[in-house]
Amino acid sequence: MEIHLLAIGTRMPKWIDDGFAEYSRRPGRDCKLVLKEIPSPRKSKSEEASRIKRLEGDLLMAAVPDGAYRVALDEKGKMHSTKSVAEKLSGWFDSHRRVAIIIGGADGLSDAALDSCNERWSLSRMTFPHSLVRVILAEQIYRAYSLLNNHPYHRE
């Protein structure tokens, strides 16, 4: 199975790239984690956030692999425990070859992008820098994978 993290923004700090690389290499070959960075569209100071969200949403949706199950990150989405993420991962192994987890830009995702997704998740009630979300997701996917495989990384 492949899990594609699609994110707006390129040229992240080295520690973000290193953190993502560390956690994305940890799951086994049966769970490949792929990051696809989408360059942020050029914007002027006067452009409306809704227009930027629409542009970013269109770019992100165009990058979703064919047939992928789509999960949008959204502040109003459902929050999950580590166990429920592991259950989701287990279900994906059974029914989906590809999953796309979509991380919007600073203003979030457009309604059209959100509506085209199968699920909406929220990582927390807190707000995180979008660059850090990549590392958090990679770690949580590895944690869920380790839980499914009885690896001692996750502890109750």
QUIFENGI-V510583 format. One line per field, one symbol per residue. psi: psi as a letter, one per 40 degrees, with the letter a starting at -180 (. if undefined). A space follows every 10 residues. Layout:
psi: ???
//
This chain:
psi: ihhhhhihii giiddddddd ddddediiee ghhhhhhhhh ihiideiidd dddddddddd ddehiheihh hhhhdeihii iddddddddd ddddehdihh hhhaadeaii dddddeidih ihdieihihd dddddddddd ddddddddef iedhi.
//
